[in-house]
Amino acid sequence: MSVSQERQAPPDPAGQEAFAAEMLDVLNKAALALLTSVGHQCGLFDTLAALPPSSSAAIAEAADLDERYVREWLGGMVVGGFVEYDPAGDTYALPAEHAASLTTAAGPDNVAAMMPYVALMGEVEQRVVRCFHRGGGVPYSAYPRFQALQAEETARVYDAALVDVIVPLVPGLAERLRAGLDVLDVGTGQGRAPLVLAKAFPASRFHGLDQSEAAIATARAEAAVAGLHNLDYTVADSTRITSEYDLITAFDVIHDLARPAETLAVIARALRPGGTFLMGDIAASSRLEQNIGHPFAPALYCFSVFYCMTTSLSTGGAGLGSVWGRETAVRMLEEAGFGSIDIKAVEGDPLNVYYVATKR
């Protein structure tokens, strides 16, 4: 039987019914993602976690929100299985088992904090659709909320793990930082990573670099509030590194860049002898078949279409998207001049792996 005949064969009824049910589940889960995003941004999960079973009016008052909107949102959370409802008392409660994935107190385990990305992608959907027809990409400027979301996401991970878990991935690095190193964070965004490190290692000198003027302005303001004198920031392209450093970091940024290969080569040249490049990036394979069954795979491909790949393509860049993964990352690091490359995972950060690289 030919391929065309196979495609024209009538569907298996059981398989068709199962997939139709799955599609309905996708629709409902997409709706729940948006409702979860609203709940996170409005502080409703934190409010519910702090209250006994309560009425919608009491919940709205505690959260300082409009009761009618809170009541309708609670309805969605109840039918979605997030919140428990007692019709006799007309009260709502958030189970502790659910709060462990939905509240600020959950730290890196707060999956609700990822849901605003779904809404962010919806804001540019029509622009992405046009790119499917015309090529090109959606520019970085179309994502005004992205830096704030990234800052919130990185804060959850780096506040909890950067000093005590991620830095020790590099043997002896903590001791060297205590003694004093020159450190650069590439694609620093709002500068959370170097801020955390500058507080922990006052003898070292930290520098953050990013192309976003707004993000750097925020980073400088936070550094000033913290009273840190061993930290500064520069607005510049990642291929314009002019000084030398003992340690260079890049967290969840290289795969987004227009010129990732050029950036990695510049980073290698900017490292002093014995220096280290610490790169955190997506924990996935460059091979599609290896990503089937990955717990975050659909989300990662969606993020690539709606942000990572398209923003790079908008500038005529490489648009790596899902081409980037462990295999491509190692190859590009080797081509940039790095000889020793170790890949390490961190508990509590399921989205990323960390590459510890030294140049030849």
C-alpha positions as CSV (number, residue, x, y, z in Angstrom):
1,M,0.0,0.0,0.0
2,S,1.3,3.4,-0.9
3,V,1.8,6.3,1.5
4,S,-1.1,8.2,-0.1
5,Q,-3.4,5.2,0.3
6,E,-2.4,4.8,3.9
7,R,-3.3,8.4,4.6
8,Q,-6.7,8.0,3.0
9,A,-7.6,4.9,5.0
10,P,-10.5,5.5,7.4
11,P,-9.5,6.3,10.9
12,D,-9.6,3.8,13.7
13,P,-12.8,4.8,15.7
14,A,-11.2,4.1,19.1
15,G,-8.0,6.1,18.1
16,Q,-10.1,8.9,16.8
17,E,-12.2,9.1,19.9
18,A,-9.1,9.0,22.2
19,F,-7.4,11.8,20.2
20,A,-10.6,13.9,20.2
21,A,-10.7,13.6,24.0
22,E,-7.0,14.6,24.2
23,M,-7.8,17.7,22.1
24,L,-10.6,18.7,24.4
25,D,-8.2,18.2,27.3
26,V,-5.7,20.5,25.5
27,L,-8.4,23.2,25.2
28,N,-9.3,23.0,28.9
29,K,-5.7,23.0,30.0
30,A,-5.0,26.0,27.9
31,A,-7.8,27.8,29.6
32,L,-6.5,26.7,33.0
33,A,-3.1,28.0,32.1
34,L,-4.5,31.5,31.5
35,L,-6.6,31.4,34.7
36,T,-3.5,30.2,36.6
37,S,-1.5,33.1,35.2
38,V,-4.1,35.6,36.4
39,G,-4.2,33.9,39.8
40,H,-0.4,34.1,40.1
41,Q,-0.2,37.8,39.1
42,C,-3.1,38.8,41.4
43,G,-1.6,36.9,44.4
44,L,-4.7,34.7,44.7
45,F,-2.9,31.5,45.3
46,D,-0.8,33.1,48.1
47,T,-4.0,34.5,49.6
48,L,-5.9,31.2,49.5
49,A,-2.9,29.4,51.1
50,A,-3.0,31.8,54.0
51,L,-6.8,31.5,54.6
52,P,-9.0,28.8,56.1
53,P,-11.9,27.8,53.8
54,S,-13.4,31.1,52.9
55,S,-16.1,32.8,50.9
56,S,-15.3,34.6,47.6
57,A,-16.0,37.9,49.4
58,A,-13.5,37.1,52.1
59,I,-10.9,36.0,49.6
60,A,-11.4,39.1,47.5
61,E,-11.1,41.3,50.5
62,A,-7.9,39.6,51.7
63,A,-6.4,40.0,48.2
64,D,-7.7,43.5,47.7
65,L,-9.5,42.5,44.5
66,D,-12.9,42.8,42.9
67,E,-15.2,40.1,44.3
68,R,-17.1,39.4,41.1
69,Y,-13.9,38.7,39.2
70,V,-12.5,36.6,42.0
71,R,-15.7,34.5,42.2
72,E,-15.7,33.7,38.5
73,W,-12.0,32.9,38.7
74,L,-12.6,30.6,41.7
75,G,-15.3,28.8,39.6
76,G,-12.7,28.0,37.0
77,M,-10.2,26.8,39.6
78,V,-12.9,24.5,41.2
79,V,-14.0,22.8,37.9
80,G,-10.3,22.6,36.9
81,G,-9.4,20.7,40.1
82,F,-7.1,23.4,41.6
83,V,-9.4,24.6,44.4
84,E,-11.8,22.7,46.6
85,Y,-15.4,24.0,47.0
86,D,-17.9,23.4,49.8
87,P,-21.4,24.2,48.5
88,A,-22.9,24.0,51.9
89,G,-20.8,26.8,53.3
90,D,-20.1,28.4,49.9
91,T,-16.4,28.4,50.8
92,Y,-13.2,27.7,48.8
93,A,-9.9,26.2,49.9
94,L,-6.5,25.5,48.3
95,P,-5.1,22.1,49.3
96,A,-1.6,22.2,50.7
97,E,-0.6,19.7,48.0
98,H,-1.6,22.2,45.3
99,A,-0.1,25.2,47.1
100,A,3.3,23.4,46.8
101,S,3.2,24.1,43.1
102,L,1.3,27.4,43.0
103,T,2.5,29.8,45.7
104,T,5.5,32.1,46.1
105,A,6.6,30.0,49.1
106,A,7.1,27.1,46.7
107,G,10.2,28.9,45.3
108,P,11.6,27.1,42.2
109,D,8.7,24.6,42.4
110,N,6.1,27.4,41.7
111,V,4.9,26.3,38.3
112,A,2.2,28.9,38.3
113,A,4.8,31.5,37.8
114,M,5.5,30.1,34.4
115,M,2.0,30.6,33.1
116,P,2.2,34.3,32.3
117,Y,4.5,33.2,29.4
118,V,1.4,31.6,27.8
119,A,-0.4,34.9,27.8
120,L,2.7,36.7,26.6
121,M,2.8,34.3,23.6
122,G,-0.8,35.0,22.9
123,E,-0.1,38.7,22.6
124,V,2.1,38.1,19.6
125,E,0.2,35.2,18.0
126,Q,-0.9,37.1,14.9
127,R,2.6,38.4,14.3
128,V,3.9,34.9,14.4
129,V,1.2,33.7,12.1
130,R,2.3,36.3,9.6
131,C,5.9,35.0,9.9
132,F,4.7,31.6,8.8
133,H,3.5,33.1,5.6
134,R,6.2,35.7,5.0
135,G,9.2,34.5,6.9
136,G,11.3,36.8,9.1
137,G,10.6,37.1,12.8
138,V,8.9,39.0,15.6
139,P,11.3,41.6,17.1
140,Y,12.3,41.7,20.7
141,S,10.5,45.0,21.1
142,A,7.2,43.2,20.7
143,Y,7.7,41.5,24.1
144,P,7.7,44.4,26.6
145,R,6.9,42.1,29.6
146,F,9.5,39.5,28.8
147,Q,12.4,41.0,30.8
148,A,10.2,41.2,33.9
149,L,9.0,37.6,33.5
150,Q,12.5,36.4,33.0
151,A,13.7,38.3,36.1
152,E,11.0,36.7,38.2
153,E,11.8,33.3,36.9
154,T,15.5,33.6,37.4
155,A,15.1,35.0,40.9
156,R,13.2,31.9,41.9
157,V,16.1,29.7,40.8
158,Y,19.1,31.8,41.5
159,D,18.0,33.1,44.9
160,A,17.7,29.5,46.0
161,A,20.5,27.8,44.2
162,L,23.0,30.0,42.4
163,V,25.5,30.4,45.3
164,D,25.1,27.1,47.1
165,V,24.3,24.7,44.2
166,I,25.3,26.1,40.8
167,V,28.6,27.8,41.6
168,P,29.9,24.6,43.2
169,L,29.4,22.8,39.9
170,V,32.8,24.3,39.0
171,P,35.4,22.8,41.3
172,G,37.1,25.4,43.4
173,L,35.1,28.3,42.0
174,A,33.5,29.3,45.3
175,E,36.9,29.6,46.9
176,R,38.3,31.6,44.0
177,L,35.3,34.0,44.1
178,R,35.9,34.6,47.8
179,A,39.5,35.5,47.0
180,G,38.5,37.8,44.2
181,L,37.7,37.3,40.5
182,D,36.6,39.4,37.5
183,V,33.2,38.1,36.4
184,L,31.0,38.9,33.4
185,D,27.4,37.8,33.0
186,V,26.4,37.9,29.3
187,G,22.7,38.6,28.5
188,T,22.2,39.6,32.1
189,G,18.6,40.9,31.6
190,Q,17.7,42.7,34.8
191,G,20.9,41.5,36.4
192,R,19.6,39.1,39.0
193,A,22.5,36.6,38.7
194,P,25.4,39.0,39.2
195,L,23.4,40.8,41.9
196,V,23.1,37.5,43.9
197,L,26.8,36.7,43.3
198,A,28.0,40.2,44.2
199,K,26.2,40.0,47.6
200,A,27.7,36.6,48.3
201,F,31.3,37.3,47.1
202,P,32.2,40.9,48.0
203,A,35.9,40.4,47.1
204,S,35.0,39.7,43.4
205,R,34.1,42.2,40.8
206,F,30.9,41.6,38.8
207,H,29.8,43.0,35.5
208,G,26.5,42.5,33.6
209,L,26.0,43.0,29.9
210,D,22.7,43.2,27.9
211,Q,21.4,44.9,24.8
212,S,18.2,46.1,26.6
213,E,18.5,49.6,27.9
214,A,15.3,49.2,30.0
215,A,16.6,46.0,31.6
216,I,20.0,47.5,32.4
217,A,18.3,50.6,33.9
218,T,16.4,48.2,36.2
219,A,19.5,46.3,37.1
220,R,21.4,49.4,38.0
221,A,18.6,50.7,40.2
222,E,18.4,47.4,42.1
223,A,22.2,47.3,42.6
224,A,22.0,50.9,43.9
225,V,19.3,49.9,46.4
226,A,21.4,47.0,47.5
227,G,24.4,49.3,48.0
228,L,26.7,47.1,46.0
229,H,30.0,48.7,44.9
230,N,31.4,45.5,43.3
231,L,28.8,45.4,40.5
232,D,28.2,47.4,37.4
233,Y,26.2,47.0,34.1
234,T,26.7,47.9,30.5
235,V,24.3,48.2,27.5
236,A,26.0,46.4,24.7
237,D,25.7,43.6,22.2
238,S,27.0,40.2,23.3
239,T,29.6,40.2,20.6
240,R,31.2,43.4,22.0
241,I,33.1,42.1,25.0
242,T,36.3,44.2,25.2
243,S,37.8,43.3,28.6
244,E,39.2,40.1,30.0
245,Y,37.6,38.0,32.8
246,D,38.3,35.0,35.0
247,L,34.7,33.8,34.9
248,I,32.0,34.4,32.3
249,T,28.4,33.3,32.8
250,A,25.5,33.1,30.4
251,F,22.2,31.8,31.8
252,D,19.4,30.8,29.4
253,V,20.5,33.3,26.7
254,I,22.9,31.8,24.1
255,H,20.3,29.9,22.1
256,D,18.2,33.2,21.7
257,L,21.0,35.2,20.2
258,A,21.2,36.3,16.6
259,R,24.9,35.4,16.4
260,P,25.5,32.6,19.0
261,A,28.6,31.2,17.4
262,E,30.2,34.6,17.2
263,T,29.3,35.3,20.8
264,L,30.8,32.0,22.0
265,A,34.0,32.8,20.2
266,V,34.2,36.2,21.7
267,I,33.6,34.7,25.2
268,A,36.4,32.2,24.7
269,R,38.8,35.0,23.7
270,A,37.7,37.2,26.6
271,L,38.6,34.5,29.2
272,R,42.0,34.8,30.9
273,P,44.2,31.7,31.1
274,G,42.6,29.2,33.4
275,G,39.3,31.0,33.2
276,T,35.9,29.3,33.1
277,F,32.7,29.7,31.1
278,L,29.6,28.6,33.0
279,M,26.6,28.4,30.7
280,G,23.0,27.4,31.8
281,D,20.8,26.5,28.9
282,I,17.8,24.3,27.9
283,A,17.9,20.7,29.0
284,A,16.9,19.1,25.8
285,S,18.4,17.3,22.8
286,S,19.2,18.8,19.4
287,R,17.5,15.6,17.9
288,L,13.7,15.7,17.7
289,E,13.3,12.0,18.4
290,Q,15.2,12.3,21.7
291,N,12.8,14.9,23.0
292,I,9.7,12.8,22.6
293,G,8.5,12.1,26.2
294,H,10.5,15.1,27.6
295,P,8.2,16.5,30.3
296,F,8.6,20.0,29.0
297,A,8.9,19.2,25.3
298,P,5.7,20.8,24.0
299,A,6.3,24.0,26.0
300,L,9.9,24.2,24.8
301,Y,8.9,24.0,21.2
302,C,6.1,26.5,21.7
303,F,8.5,28.9,23.4
304,S,10.9,28.5,20.5
305,V,8.3,29.3,17.9
306,F,6.8,32.2,19.8
307,Y,10.0,33.8,21.2
308,C,13.5,32.1,21.0
309,M,13.6,31.4,17.2
310,T,11.5,34.2,16.0
311,T,13.3,37.0,17.8
312,S,16.6,35.8,16.4
313,L,15.2,35.5,12.9
314,S,13.8,39.1,13.2
315,T,17.4,40.4,13.1
316,G,18.5,38.1,10.3
317,G,20.1,35.9,13.0
318,A,20.7,32.1,13.2
319,G,17.2,31.3,14.7
320,L,18.5,28.2,16.3
321,G,15.3,27.3,18.1
322,S,15.0,23.6,18.7
323,V,18.2,23.0,16.7
324,W,20.0,24.1,19.9
325,G,20.4,21.3,22.4
326,R,23.1,19.4,24.1
327,E,24.6,18.1,20.9
328,T,24.7,21.5,19.1
329,A,25.8,23.3,22.3
330,V,28.8,21.0,22.7
331,R,29.7,21.3,19.0
332,M,29.5,25.1,19.0
333,L,31.5,25.3,22.3
334,E,34.2,23.2,20.7
335,E,34.2,25.3,17.5
336,A,34.5,28.4,19.6
337,G,37.7,27.2,21.2
338,F,36.6,25.3,24.3
339,G,38.4,22.0,25.0
340,S,37.0,20.7,28.3
341,I,33.2,20.7,28.5
342,D,31.3,19.1,31.4
343,I,27.5,19.0,31.4
344,K,25.8,19.0,34.8
345,A,22.2,19.0,36.1
346,V,20.9,20.8,39.1
347,E,18.1,19.5,41.3
348,G,15.2,22.0,41.4
349,D,16.0,23.4,37.9
350,P,14.4,20.8,35.5
351,L,14.5,23.2,32.5
352,N,18.3,23.7,32.3
353,V,21.6,22.0,32.3
354,Y,24.8,23.7,33.0
355,Y,27.9,23.6,30.8
356,V,31.3,24.1,32.5
357,A,33.8,24.9,29.8
358,T,37.5,26.0,29.7
359,K,39.2,27.1,26.5
360,R,42.0,25.2,24.9
